[in-house]
Amino acid sequence: MQHCNHSSLVFPKVHPLPQALGSPRLRSDVLLQIQSDPDAYSAFRALSVQEQEAFLGFCMGERGLKVAYDPFFKHIFNPELHPERLNRLLSSILEQPATVMKVLPTERRLVSEGSSLIIMDILVQLADGRLVNVEMQRIGYDFPIERGFCYGADLLVRQYDVAKQDQGKYFSYHSIKPVYVIVLMEESPGLFHQFPSEYIHRSRFLFNTGLEMESLLNFIYIPLDIFRGIYHNKSKELDVLLTELDAWMYFLSSDEPADILRITKAYPFFQELYQDIITFRFNPKELIAMYSEALRIMDENTVHYMIDELKAKLSRKDSELSQKDSELSRKDSELSQKDSEIESLRMQLAKYEKQEP
């Protein structure tokens, strides 16, 4: 894996409050501001104690905000308002220049009868025609490649439908551009923990003979929890090389002041992103609404995840039971056959006994 930009950092023993978090505020002042708006205060009280503390910590300037939360992720990376941000993120992940040309609707027709709508976080078309879906998952699915193929196939069908309609009888498969499914997971499933020293996985299209071709369908999986594990030990070193891709991973996965200080010192570009975030500190009503929405989406996604997991477990159990039933049926058949053989031997023995002088 190649990285382009490097910067040497020295980590102080005590991290000062990063400028990106703004000036500190008193807890009492923050609470008074929240309480002055009945709707905001009601929403605040509905949060768990842990969530309230995280919310207050951000408003006080003691920590950052979880950018991985869906509403904040979409706010920061809105391609229509800040195309350069998504351009830089995608260029770092794809390891090649990426320029967002337009945003595509995320709602899609049914993939099959009775299935649910495919909803994607951010779907964009690059200047060279490639389609990229960026998805942030709070909890990574245990069947990532199956789900990824469904999303990727949908992107290819989108292109095919448009190209067939536009080109008519002159349609050529050469007009179909590669598509990318990028999945960032805050908590990744066990499959990825088999590779504890790797935090980014890129697909390749390779035949058993060694023949390799460029694939139209490409997957990039990024387990952020593994990234944090890798750099947890490195952060104890005095001098650490931080690539821009590493900085993006810190930005997406950490709200710790020390990590914010690292990436803003290495790449001042991130100051603008954090300044965009801290404006929420002074508008608690909007912030609490987005925060509550983020938690609601997380809860819904967790429910959907648990349902999918239970369905998968039930399917595996049904398959195991079916296999055991087949084995029992086979054994019953074998026992029945052996009983028939024993009975036949007994009949032969009785016949010979009668013939014995």
C-alpha positions as CSV (number, residue, x, y, z in Angstrom):
1,M,0.0,0.0,0.0
2,Q,1.4,3.4,-1.0
3,H,1.0,6.6,0.8
4,C,1.9,10.0,-0.6
5,N,2.1,12.6,2.2
6,H,4.1,12.1,5.3
7,S,4.7,14.4,8.3
8,S,6.9,13.8,11.4
9,L,5.1,14.4,14.6
10,V,6.3,14.8,18.2
11,F,3.7,13.9,20.8
12,P,4.0,15.9,24.0
13,K,3.4,14.2,27.3
14,V,0.5,16.5,28.1
15,H,-1.7,17.4,25.1
16,P,-3.0,21.0,25.2
17,L,-6.6,21.6,24.1
18,P,-6.5,21.6,20.3
19,Q,-7.3,24.9,18.7
20,A,-9.7,22.9,16.5
21,L,-12.0,22.4,19.5
22,G,-12.4,26.1,20.1
23,S,-12.3,27.9,23.4
24,P,-13.4,25.9,26.5
25,R,-16.8,26.5,28.1
26,L,-18.1,25.9,31.6
27,R,-20.4,23.0,32.2
28,S,-22.9,25.3,33.9
29,D,-23.0,27.6,30.9
30,V,-23.7,24.8,28.5
31,L,-26.4,23.4,30.7
32,L,-28.1,26.8,31.0
33,Q,-28.1,27.2,27.3
34,I,-29.6,23.8,26.8
35,Q,-32.2,24.4,29.5
36,S,-33.2,27.7,27.9
37,D,-34.8,25.7,25.0
38,P,-37.5,23.3,26.3
39,D,-37.4,21.1,23.2
40,A,-33.6,20.8,23.4
41,Y,-33.6,20.1,27.1
42,S,-36.3,17.5,26.7
43,A,-34.3,15.7,24.0
44,F,-31.2,16.0,26.2
45,R,-32.9,14.4,29.2
46,A,-34.0,11.5,26.9
47,L,-30.3,10.6,26.4
48,S,-28.6,8.1,28.6
49,V,-26.1,9.4,31.2
50,Q,-23.2,8.3,29.1
51,E,-24.6,10.0,26.0
52,Q,-25.3,13.2,28.0
53,E,-21.7,13.3,29.2
54,A,-20.4,12.8,25.6
55,F,-22.7,15.6,24.4
56,L,-21.6,18.0,27.2
57,G,-18.0,17.1,26.7
58,F,-18.2,18.2,23.1
59,C,-20.1,21.4,23.9
60,M,-17.5,22.3,26.6
61,G,-14.7,21.8,24.1
62,E,-13.2,18.8,26.0
63,R,-13.5,16.4,23.1
64,G,-14.5,16.2,19.5
65,L,-17.7,14.8,17.9
66,K,-18.2,11.3,16.5
67,V,-18.0,12.0,12.8
68,A,-18.9,8.4,12.1
69,Y,-22.5,9.2,13.2
70,D,-24.6,9.4,10.1
71,P,-26.0,13.0,10.2
72,F,-22.6,14.4,11.0
73,F,-20.8,12.3,8.4
74,K,-23.2,13.6,5.7
75,H,-23.0,17.1,7.0
76,I,-19.2,17.2,6.9
77,F,-18.9,15.4,3.5
78,N,-21.8,17.0,1.7
79,P,-20.5,16.8,-1.9
80,E,-22.6,19.7,-3.0
81,L,-21.3,22.1,-0.3
82,H,-17.7,20.8,0.2
83,P,-16.7,18.7,-2.9
84,E,-13.0,19.1,-2.1
85,R,-13.4,17.2,1.2
86,L,-14.8,14.1,-0.4
87,N,-12.3,14.5,-3.2
88,R,-9.4,14.3,-0.8
89,L,-10.9,11.5,1.2
90,L,-11.6,9.4,-1.9
91,S,-8.2,10.2,-3.5
92,S,-6.5,8.9,-0.3
93,I,-8.6,5.7,-0.1
94,L,-8.4,5.0,-3.9
95,E,-4.7,5.9,-4.1
96,Q,-5.4,7.9,-7.2
97,P,-6.9,11.4,-8.0
98,A,-10.7,11.4,-7.6
99,T,-13.0,14.3,-8.5
100,V,-16.7,14.2,-7.6
101,M,-18.7,15.3,-10.6
102,K,-22.2,14.8,-9.2
103,V,-24.2,13.2,-6.4
104,L,-26.6,10.4,-7.4
105,P,-29.9,9.5,-5.6
106,T,-29.4,6.7,-3.1
107,E,-32.9,5.3,-3.3
108,R,-33.0,2.4,-5.7
109,R,-35.6,0.1,-7.3
110,L,-36.1,-3.3,-5.6
111,V,-33.3,-5.7,-6.4
112,S,-35.8,-8.6,-6.3
113,E,-39.4,-9.2,-5.5
114,G,-40.0,-8.7,-1.8
115,S,-36.6,-7.2,-0.9
116,S,-36.1,-3.9,0.8
117,L,-34.8,-0.7,-0.9
118,I,-31.1,-0.4,-1.1
119,I,-30.1,2.8,0.8
120,M,-26.6,4.0,0.4
121,D,-24.9,6.7,2.6
122,I,-23.2,8.7,-0.1
123,L,-23.2,7.8,-3.8
124,V,-21.2,9.9,-6.3
125,Q,-20.1,9.8,-9.9
126,L,-16.5,10.8,-10.5
127,A,-15.4,13.0,-13.4
128,D,-14.1,9.9,-15.3
129,G,-17.5,8.2,-14.9
130,R,-16.7,5.8,-12.1
131,L,-19.3,5.3,-9.4
132,V,-18.4,5.3,-5.7
133,N,-20.6,4.3,-2.8
134,V,-19.2,5.4,0.6
135,E,-20.9,3.7,3.5
136,M,-20.3,4.2,7.2
137,Q,-21.3,1.3,9.4
138,R,-21.5,1.5,13.2
139,I,-21.4,-2.3,13.5
140,G,-19.9,-4.2,10.6
141,Y,-22.0,-7.1,9.1
142,D,-20.8,-10.6,9.5
143,F,-21.6,-11.1,5.7
144,P,-19.8,-8.1,4.2
145,I,-18.9,-9.5,0.8
146,E,-22.4,-10.8,0.1
147,R,-23.9,-7.5,1.0
148,G,-21.2,-5.6,-0.9
149,F,-21.8,-7.6,-4.1
150,C,-25.5,-6.7,-3.9
151,Y,-24.7,-3.0,-3.7
152,G,-21.9,-3.2,-6.3
153,A,-24.1,-5.1,-8.7
154,D,-26.8,-2.5,-8.3
155,L,-24.3,0.2,-9.3
156,L,-23.3,-1.7,-12.4
157,V,-27.0,-2.1,-13.4
158,R,-27.5,1.6,-13.0
159,Q,-24.8,2.3,-15.5
160,Y,-26.0,-0.4,-17.9
161,D,-29.6,0.9,-17.9
162,V,-28.4,4.5,-18.6
163,A,-25.9,3.4,-21.3
164,K,-28.4,1.1,-23.1
165,Q,-30.9,3.9,-23.2
166,D,-28.5,6.6,-24.3
167,Q,-26.6,4.5,-26.9
168,G,-29.3,2.3,-28.2
169,K,-28.1,-0.1,-30.9
170,Y,-24.6,1.4,-30.6
171,F,-24.3,0.3,-27.0
172,S,-20.8,-1.0,-26.0
173,Y,-19.8,-2.7,-22.8
174,H,-16.6,-0.5,-23.0
175,S,-18.8,2.3,-21.8
176,I,-19.4,0.7,-18.4
177,K,-17.0,2.2,-15.9
178,P,-15.6,0.6,-12.7
179,V,-17.7,0.9,-9.5
180,Y,-16.3,1.0,-6.0
181,V,-18.0,0.0,-2.7
182,I,-16.2,1.6,0.2
183,V,-17.2,0.4,3.6
184,L,-15.9,2.0,6.8
185,M,-16.7,0.0,10.0
186,E,-16.4,1.5,13.4
187,E,-16.7,-2.0,14.9
188,S,-15.7,-4.7,12.4
189,P,-16.7,-8.4,12.5
190,G,-14.4,-11.2,13.5
191,L,-13.4,-11.9,9.9
192,F,-11.2,-8.8,9.7
193,H,-9.6,-9.4,13.1
194,Q,-7.8,-12.4,11.5
195,F,-5.5,-9.6,10.0
196,P,-4.7,-7.4,13.1
197,S,-1.9,-5.6,11.3
198,E,-4.0,-4.5,8.3
199,Y,-6.7,-1.8,8.4
200,I,-7.5,-1.5,4.7
201,H,-8.5,-4.3,2.4
202,R,-8.7,-3.9,-1.4
203,S,-10.2,-6.5,-3.7
204,R,-8.4,-8.0,-6.8
205,F,-9.8,-9.9,-9.7
206,L,-7.5,-13.0,-10.1
207,F,-7.9,-16.3,-11.9
208,N,-6.6,-19.6,-10.6
209,T,-4.0,-19.6,-13.5
210,G,-2.6,-16.3,-12.3
211,L,-4.4,-14.3,-15.0
212,E,-5.3,-10.9,-13.6
213,M,-7.8,-8.4,-15.0
214,E,-9.1,-5.1,-14.1
215,S,-12.5,-5.7,-12.4
216,L,-15.5,-3.5,-12.9
217,L,-16.6,-4.3,-9.3
218,N,-14.2,-3.2,-6.6
219,F,-14.4,-3.4,-2.8
220,I,-12.5,-1.5,-0.1
221,Y,-13.2,-2.5,3.5
222,I,-11.7,-0.3,6.3
223,P,-12.1,-1.6,9.9
224,L,-11.5,1.5,12.0
225,D,-11.3,-0.4,15.2
226,I,-8.3,-2.3,13.8
227,F,-6.8,1.0,12.7
228,R,-7.1,2.4,16.2
229,G,-5.5,-0.8,17.6
230,I,-2.5,-0.5,15.2
231,Y,-1.9,3.2,16.1
232,H,-2.6,2.9,19.8
233,N,0.9,1.5,20.3
234,K,2.5,3.7,17.7
235,S,1.1,6.8,19.4
236,K,3.4,6.1,22.4
237,E,6.5,6.7,20.2
238,L,8.0,10.1,20.0
239,D,8.2,10.3,16.2
240,V,5.5,8.9,14.1
241,L,5.0,9.2,10.4
242,L,1.4,10.1,9.7
243,T,0.1,9.8,6.1
244,E,-2.9,11.7,4.9
245,L,-4.9,8.4,4.8
246,D,-4.0,7.8,8.4
247,A,-5.1,11.3,9.3
248,W,-8.5,10.6,7.6
249,M,-8.9,7.4,9.6
250,Y,-8.2,9.3,12.8
251,F,-10.7,12.0,11.8
252,L,-13.4,9.4,11.2
253,S,-12.7,7.2,14.2
254,S,-11.6,9.3,17.1
255,D,-13.0,12.3,19.2
256,E,-10.0,12.3,21.5
257,P,-8.3,15.8,21.8
258,A,-4.8,14.2,21.5
259,D,-5.7,12.6,18.1
260,I,-7.3,15.8,16.9
261,L,-4.0,17.6,17.8
262,R,-2.0,15.1,15.8
263,I,-3.9,15.4,12.6
264,T,-4.3,19.2,12.6
265,K,-0.6,19.6,13.2
266,A,0.3,17.3,10.4
267,Y,-2.4,18.5,8.0
268,P,-3.8,22.0,8.7
269,F,-6.5,21.3,6.1
270,F,-8.4,19.5,8.9
271,Q,-8.7,22.7,10.9
272,E,-11.5,23.8,8.6
273,L,-13.4,20.5,9.1
274,Y,-13.2,20.8,12.9
275,Q,-14.2,24.5,12.7
276,D,-17.3,23.3,10.8
277,I,-18.1,20.8,13.5
278,I,-17.6,23.2,16.5
279,T,-20.3,25.6,15.2
280,F,-22.8,23.1,16.5
281,R,-21.5,23.8,20.1
282,F,-23.3,27.1,20.0
283,N,-26.6,25.8,18.6
284,P,-27.6,23.1,21.1
285,K,-31.1,22.8,19.6
286,E,-29.8,21.8,16.2
287,L,-27.0,19.7,17.7
288,I,-29.3,17.8,20.0
289,A,-31.7,17.1,17.1
290,M,-28.9,15.7,14.9
291,Y,-27.4,13.8,17.9
292,S,-30.7,12.2,18.7
293,E,-31.2,11.4,15.0
294,A,-27.8,9.8,14.9
295,L,-28.6,7.6,17.9
296,R,-32.0,6.7,16.5
297,I,-30.4,5.6,13.2
298,M,-27.8,3.6,15.2
299,D,-30.6,1.9,17.2
300,E,-32.5,1.1,14.0
301,N,-29.4,-0.2,12.3
302,T,-28.6,-2.3,15.3
303,V,-32.1,-3.8,15.2
304,H,-31.8,-4.5,11.5
305,Y,-28.4,-6.0,12.1
306,M,-29.7,-8.2,14.9
307,I,-32.6,-9.4,12.8
308,D,-30.2,-10.2,9.9
309,E,-27.9,-12.0,12.3
310,L,-30.8,-14.0,13.8
311,K,-32.0,-14.9,10.3
312,A,-28.5,-16.1,9.3
313,K,-28.2,-18.1,12.5
314,L,-31.7,-19.7,12.0
315,S,-30.7,-20.5,8.4
316,R,-27.5,-22.2,9.6
317,K,-29.4,-24.1,12.2
318,D,-32.0,-25.2,9.7
319,S,-29.2,-26.3,7.4
320,E,-27.5,-28.2,10.2
321,L,-30.8,-29.9,11.2
322,S,-31.5,-30.8,7.6
323,Q,-28.1,-32.3,7.3
324,K,-28.6,-34.2,10.6
325,D,-32.0,-35.4,9.4
326,S,-30.3,-36.6,6.2
327,E,-27.7,-38.4,8.2
328,L,-30.3,-40.0,10.5
329,S,-32.3,-41.0,7.4
330,R,-29.2,-42.6,5.8
331,K,-28.4,-44.4,9.1
332,D,-32.0,-45.7,9.3
333,S,-31.7,-46.9,5.8
334,E,-28.4,-48.6,6.6
335,L,-29.9,-50.2,9.7
336,S,-32.9,-51.4,7.8
337,Q,-30.7,-52.9,5.1
338,K,-28.6,-54.6,7.8
339,D,-31.8,-55.9,9.5
340,S,-32.8,-57.3,6.1
341,E,-29.4,-58.9,5.7
342,I,-29.5,-60.4,9.2
343,E,-33.1,-61.7,8.6
344,S,-31.9,-63.3,5.3
345,L,-29.0,-65.0,7.1
346,R,-31.3,-66.3,9.8
347,M,-33.6,-67.8,7.1
348,Q,-30.6,-69.4,5.4
349,L,-29.4,-70.8,8.7
350,A,-32.8,-72.2,9.5
351,K,-32.9,-73.8,6.1
352,Y,-29.5,-75.5,6.6
353,E,-30.4,-76.6,10.1
354,K,-33.5,-78.4,8.7
355,Q,-31.3,-80.1,6.1
356,E,-28.7,-81.2,8.7
357,P,-28.8,-85.1,9.3
